[in-house]
Amino acid sequence: MSRISVRGFAVASATAVTTVGAVVGVASGSTPAVDDNNFEAAAADTTLLADIPAGQQAQVQTASLTQQADAQASAADAAAKKSAEETARIQAAKDAKSKKQAAEDKIVAEREAKEKAKKEAERASRSSVRDASSFSAQGSYSVAEVQAMARQMMPADQFQCFSNIVDRESGWNYRATNPSSGAYGIMQALPGSKMASAGADWQTNPATQIKWGLSYMNSDRYGSPCAAWSFWQANHWY
């Protein structure tokens, strides 16, 4: 018969032996030597080797191994689940970062494309601008002709601002004269003679007057006809 140390089985054996001893003692009229408290302590702390029948040893060992295997499998499952959750969290963070970066790159690319298109449009507009000297001199000019000249002498996006000022200053009359101040031409330059810097024919050629007006508006004073128009709206002069 083999011997195997099994704590639970040993406790049960000790309990049985003690119980038998107690019965025998009572039958013979003697007092049991071990009280309940001492017995429980002894049973809890016992490490006796129990005699297990050979036919039951395999079952005990199998049950123990099964419990160990179940515990190990449960721990492995928990570890695998935790690892999978951590991997998923890291991947989700990477995906979110990639999407954010892609969105930012798209915004930057769109902004750069718009700026490039704007610059190309401005460049094309400047290249199509005509100089005052490119217009043939005439004896007189209608308002429509003067406006057509102005459109060709400046970028398209500046014409309306330029026109807003001229509408209020002279109504596009290149011979307009202010009787009280002496301001002259479509720009109402004061004095009118200052337009001579753009051409000697400043009194009769609206193209020369437009050239001078653009130079004045594009100077450091304003920077562009639209900037000059913004100033005019606030002050009613430029």
VENZI-V213902 format. One record per residue. N is the residue number from 1. RES is the residue in three letters. PHI is phi as a letter, one per 30 degrees, with the letter a starting at -180 (* if undefined). PSI is psi in whole degrees, 0 to 359 (NA if undefined). OMEGA is omega in degrees with one decimal (NA if undefined). Layout:
BEGIN
n=N res=RES phi=PHI psi=PSI omega=OMEGA
n=N res=RES phi=PHI psi=PSI omega=OMEGA
END
This chain:
BEGIN
n=1 res=MET phi=* psi=130 omega=-179.6
n=2 res=SER phi=d psi=159 omega=177.3
n=3 res=ARG phi=c psi=140 omega=-178.6
n=4 res=ILE phi=b psi=136 omega=-179.3
n=5 res=SER phi=d psi=106 omega=177.6
n=6 res=VAL phi=b psi=116 omega=-171.4
n=7 res=ARG phi=e psi=312 omega=-177.5
n=8 res=GLY phi=d psi=318 omega=-178.9
n=9 res=PHE phi=d psi=323 omega=179.8
n=10 res=ALA phi=d psi=319 omega=179.2
n=11 res=VAL phi=d psi=317 omega=179.1
n=12 res=ALA phi=d psi=319 omega=-179.9
n=13 res=SER phi=d psi=317 omega=179.8
n=14 res=ALA phi=d psi=321 omega=179.1
n=15 res=THR phi=d psi=316 omega=-179.5
n=16 res=ALA phi=d psi=315 omega=-179.2
n=17 res=VAL phi=d psi=314 omega=-178.9
n=18 res=THR phi=d psi=318 omega=-179.5
n=19 res=THR phi=d psi=316 omega=178.3
n=20 res=VAL phi=d psi=317 omega=179.6
n=21 res=GLY phi=d psi=321 omega=-178.7
n=22 res=ALA phi=d psi=318 omega=179.7
n=23 res=VAL phi=d psi=314 omega=179.4
n=24 res=VAL phi=d psi=318 omega=-179.7
n=25 res=GLY phi=d psi=318 omega=-179.2
n=26 res=VAL phi=d psi=319 omega=-178.9
n=27 res=ALA phi=d psi=326 omega=-177.5
n=28 res=SER phi=d psi=356 omega=177.6
n=29 res=GLY phi=i psi=8 omega=179.1
n=30 res=SER phi=c psi=160 omega=179.7
n=31 res=THR phi=d psi=134 omega=178.9
n=32 res=PRO phi=e psi=139 omega=-176.8
n=33 res=ALA phi=d psi=341 omega=-175.0
n=34 res=VAL phi=c psi=122 omega=177.1
n=35 res=ASP phi=d psi=175 omega=-175.8
n=36 res=ASP phi=d psi=317 omega=-176.6
n=37 res=ASN phi=d psi=314 omega=179.5
n=38 res=ASN phi=d psi=323 omega=-179.6
n=39 res=PHE phi=d psi=317 omega=-179.0
n=40 res=GLU phi=d psi=320 omega=179.2
n=41 res=ALA phi=d psi=319 omega=179.8
n=42 res=ALA phi=d psi=319 omega=-179.3
n=43 res=ALA phi=d psi=323 omega=-177.8
n=44 res=ALA phi=d psi=326 omega=-174.7
n=45 res=ASP phi=c psi=357 omega=-173.6
n=46 res=THR phi=d psi=143 omega=175.0
n=47 res=THR phi=b psi=32 omega=-178.3
n=48 res=LEU phi=d psi=149 omega=172.5
n=49 res=LEU phi=d psi=121 omega=-177.7
n=50 res=ALA phi=c psi=145 omega=174.9
n=51 res=ASP phi=d psi=115 omega=-179.9
n=52 res=ILE phi=c psi=131 omega=177.4
n=53 res=PRO phi=e psi=143 omega=-177.1
n=54 res=ALA phi=e psi=327 omega=-178.4
n=55 res=GLY phi=d psi=340 omega=-177.9
n=56 res=GLN phi=c psi=347 omega=-176.5
n=57 res=GLN phi=d psi=317 omega=-179.0
n=58 res=ALA phi=d psi=321 omega=-180.0
n=59 res=GLN phi=d psi=317 omega=179.9
n=60 res=VAL phi=d psi=313 omega=-179.7
n=61 res=GLN phi=d psi=318 omega=180.0
n=62 res=THR phi=d psi=317 omega=179.8
n=63 res=ALA phi=d psi=318 omega=-179.7
n=64 res=SER phi=d psi=314 omega=179.3
n=65 res=LEU phi=d psi=323 omega=179.2
n=66 res=THR phi=d psi=317 omega=178.6
n=67 res=GLN phi=d psi=317 omega=178.8
n=68 res=GLN phi=d psi=318 omega=-179.4
n=69 res=ALA phi=d psi=319 omega=178.7
n=70 res=ASP phi=d psi=317 omega=179.8
n=71 res=ALA phi=d psi=317 omega=178.8
n=72 res=GLN phi=d psi=320 omega=179.5
n=73 res=ALA phi=d psi=319 omega=179.1
n=74 res=SER phi=d psi=317 omega=178.4
n=75 res=ALA phi=d psi=320 omega=179.2
n=76 res=ALA phi=d psi=319 omega=178.6
n=77 res=ASP phi=d psi=316 omega=179.6
n=78 res=ALA phi=d psi=317 omega=179.3
n=79 res=ALA phi=d psi=318 omega=-179.8
n=80 res=ALA phi=d psi=320 omega=179.3
n=81 res=LYS phi=d psi=316 omega=179.0
n=82 res=LYS phi=d psi=318 omega=179.6
n=83 res=SER phi=d psi=319 omega=179.9
n=84 res=ALA phi=d psi=319 omega=179.0
n=85 res=GLU phi=d psi=319 omega=179.5
n=86 res=GLU phi=d psi=318 omega=177.9
n=87 res=THR phi=d psi=318 omega=179.3
n=88 res=ALA phi=d psi=320 omega=179.3
n=89 res=ARG phi=d psi=316 omega=179.0
n=90 res=ILE phi=d psi=317 omega=179.8
n=91 res=GLN phi=d psi=321 omega=178.7
n=92 res=ALA phi=d psi=320 omega=178.7
n=93 res=ALA phi=d psi=319 omega=178.5
n=94 res=LYS phi=d psi=318 omega=180.0
n=95 res=ASP phi=d psi=317 omega=-180.0
n=96 res=ALA phi=d psi=319 omega=179.1
n=97 res=LYS phi=d psi=319 omega=179.9
n=98 res=SER phi=d psi=318 omega=179.4
n=99 res=LYS phi=d psi=318 omega=179.1
n=100 res=LYS phi=d psi=316 omega=179.7
n=101 res=GLN phi=d psi=320 omega=179.0
n=102 res=ALA phi=d psi=319 omega=179.2
n=103 res=ALA phi=d psi=318 omega=179.1
n=104 res=GLU phi=d psi=318 omega=178.8
n=105 res=ASP phi=d psi=323 omega=179.3
n=106 res=LYS phi=d psi=317 omega=179.2
n=107 res=ILE phi=d psi=315 omega=179.6
n=108 res=VAL phi=d psi=316 omega=-179.7
n=109 res=ALA phi=d psi=318 omega=179.6
n=110 res=GLU phi=d psi=318 omega=179.1
n=111 res=ARG phi=d psi=317 omega=179.3
n=112 res=GLU phi=d psi=322 omega=178.9
n=113 res=ALA phi=d psi=318 omega=179.1
n=114 res=LYS phi=d psi=317 omega=179.2
n=115 res=GLU phi=d psi=319 omega=179.2
n=116 res=LYS phi=d psi=316 omega=179.8
n=117 res=ALA phi=d psi=321 omega=179.5
n=118 res=LYS phi=d psi=316 omega=-179.8
n=119 res=LYS phi=d psi=320 omega=178.9
n=120 res=GLU phi=d psi=322 omega=178.5
n=121 res=ALA phi=d psi=319 omega=178.3
n=122 res=GLU phi=d psi=320 omega=179.2
n=123 res=ARG phi=d psi=318 omega=178.8
n=124 res=ALA phi=d psi=323 omega=179.9
n=125 res=SER phi=d psi=318 omega=179.2
n=126 res=ARG phi=d psi=322 omega=-178.1
n=127 res=SER phi=d psi=338 omega=-179.3
n=128 res=SER phi=c psi=355 omega=-179.2
n=129 res=VAL phi=d psi=134 omega=179.9
n=130 res=ARG phi=c psi=148 omega=176.5
n=131 res=ASP phi=d psi=156 omega=-178.7
n=132 res=ALA phi=e psi=326 omega=-177.4
n=133 res=SER phi=d psi=348 omega=-178.2
n=134 res=SER phi=d psi=354 omega=179.4
n=135 res=PHE phi=c psi=135 omega=178.6
n=136 res=SER phi=d psi=139 omega=-179.5
n=137 res=ALA phi=d psi=142 omega=178.4
n=138 res=GLN phi=b psi=163 omega=179.3
n=139 res=GLY phi=d psi=327 omega=178.9
n=140 res=SER phi=a psi=164 omega=-176.7
n=141 res=TYR phi=b psi=138 omega=175.3
n=142 res=SER phi=d psi=166 omega=178.5
n=143 res=VAL phi=e psi=317 omega=-179.5
n=144 res=ALA phi=d psi=321 omega=179.9
n=145 res=GLU phi=d psi=320 omega=178.9
n=146 res=VAL phi=d psi=318 omega=178.4
n=147 res=GLN phi=d psi=321 omega=178.9
n=148 res=ALA phi=d psi=321 omega=177.9
n=149 res=MET phi=d psi=316 omega=-178.6
n=150 res=ALA phi=d psi=318 omega=179.5
n=151 res=ARG phi=e psi=323 omega=-177.1
n=152 res=GLN phi=d psi=350 omega=-175.1
n=153 res=MET phi=c psi=3 omega=-178.7
n=154 res=MET phi=b psi=161 omega=176.6
n=155 res=PRO phi=e psi=145 omega=-175.9
n=156 res=ALA phi=e psi=324 omega=-176.1
n=157 res=ASP phi=d psi=357 omega=179.7
n=158 res=GLN phi=c psi=347 omega=-174.2
n=159 res=PHE phi=d psi=315 omega=-175.9
n=160 res=GLN phi=d psi=320 omega=177.8
n=161 res=CYS phi=d psi=316 omega=177.4
n=162 res=PHE phi=e psi=314 omega=-178.8
n=163 res=SER phi=d psi=322 omega=179.7
n=164 res=ASN phi=e psi=320 omega=179.7
n=165 res=ILE phi=d psi=312 omega=-178.3
n=166 res=VAL phi=d psi=321 omega=177.4
n=167 res=ASP phi=e psi=319 omega=-175.7
n=168 res=ARG phi=d psi=334 omega=-178.9
n=169 res=GLU phi=d psi=316 omega=-172.7
n=170 res=SER phi=b psi=353 omega=-176.4
n=171 res=GLY phi=i psi=27 omega=178.8
n=172 res=TRP phi=i psi=23 omega=176.9
n=173 res=ASN phi=c psi=107 omega=-175.4
n=174 res=TYR phi=d psi=353 omega=176.5
n=175 res=ARG phi=c psi=11 omega=-178.0
n=176 res=ALA phi=d psi=135 omega=179.4
n=177 res=THR phi=b psi=131 omega=176.2
n=178 res=ASN phi=d psi=114 omega=-174.8
n=179 res=PRO phi=d psi=334 omega=-177.2
n=180 res=SER phi=d psi=324 omega=-177.0
n=181 res=SER phi=c psi=335 omega=-177.4
n=182 res=GLY phi=i psi=5 omega=177.5
n=183 res=ALA phi=d psi=145 omega=-170.7
n=184 res=TYR phi=b psi=152 omega=171.7
n=185 res=GLY phi=i psi=181 omega=-176.6
n=186 res=ILE phi=d psi=336 omega=179.9
n=187 res=MET phi=c psi=349 omega=-175.4
n=188 res=GLN phi=h psi=51 omega=176.9
n=189 res=ALA phi=d psi=141 omega=-178.9
n=190 res=LEU phi=b psi=114 omega=-8.3
n=191 res=PRO phi=d psi=163 omega=-178.8
n=192 res=GLY phi=d psi=333 omega=-175.3
n=193 res=SER phi=d psi=341 omega=179.6
n=194 res=LYS phi=d psi=341 omega=178.4
n=195 res=MET phi=d psi=353 omega=177.6
n=196 res=ALA phi=d psi=339 omega=179.2
n=197 res=SER phi=d psi=342 omega=179.4
n=198 res=ALA phi=c psi=344 omega=-179.9
n=199 res=GLY phi=l psi=147 omega=-177.9
n=200 res=ALA phi=d psi=340 omega=-178.1
n=201 res=ASP phi=c psi=29 omega=-175.5
n=202 res=TRP phi=e psi=335 omega=-177.9
n=203 res=GLN phi=d psi=335 omega=-173.7
n=204 res=THR phi=b psi=349 omega=-176.5
n=205 res=ASN phi=c psi=108 omega=-179.9
n=206 res=PRO phi=d psi=332 omega=178.6
n=207 res=ALA phi=d psi=321 omega=177.8
n=208 res=THR phi=d psi=320 omega=178.3
n=209 res=GLN phi=d psi=320 omega=178.3
n=210 res=ILE phi=d psi=318 omega=179.4
n=211 res=LYS phi=e psi=315 omega=179.2
n=212 res=TRP phi=d psi=317 omega=-179.2
n=213 res=GLY phi=d psi=318 omega=178.4
n=214 res=LEU phi=d psi=320 omega=178.9
n=215 res=SER phi=d psi=320 omega=179.3
n=216 res=TYR phi=d psi=316 omega=-178.3
n=217 res=MET phi=d psi=326 omega=-178.0
n=218 res=ASN phi=d psi=356 omega=-178.3
n=219 res=SER phi=d psi=182 omega=179.8
n=220 res=ASP phi=d psi=342 omega=-178.6
n=221 res=ARG phi=d psi=317 omega=-178.7
n=222 res=TYR phi=b psi=310 omega=-179.8
n=223 res=GLY phi=j psi=336 omega=180.0
n=224 res=SER phi=a psi=161 omega=176.1
n=225 res=PRO phi=e psi=323 omega=-179.5
n=226 res=CYS phi=d psi=324 omega=176.5
n=227 res=ALA phi=d psi=322 omega=177.3
n=228 res=ALA phi=d psi=322 omega=179.0
n=229 res=TRP phi=d psi=322 omega=177.0
n=230 res=SER phi=d psi=318 omega=177.9
n=231 res=PHE phi=d psi=319 omega=-179.0
n=232 res=TRP phi=d psi=319 omega=-179.9
n=233 res=GLN phi=d psi=327 omega=-179.1
n=234 res=ALA phi=d psi=331 omega=-172.5
n=235 res=ASN phi=b psi=346 omega=-178.6
n=236 res=HIS phi=i psi=25 omega=169.8
n=237 res=TRP phi=a psi=167 omega=-179.1
n=238 res=TYR phi=b psi=NA omega=NA
END
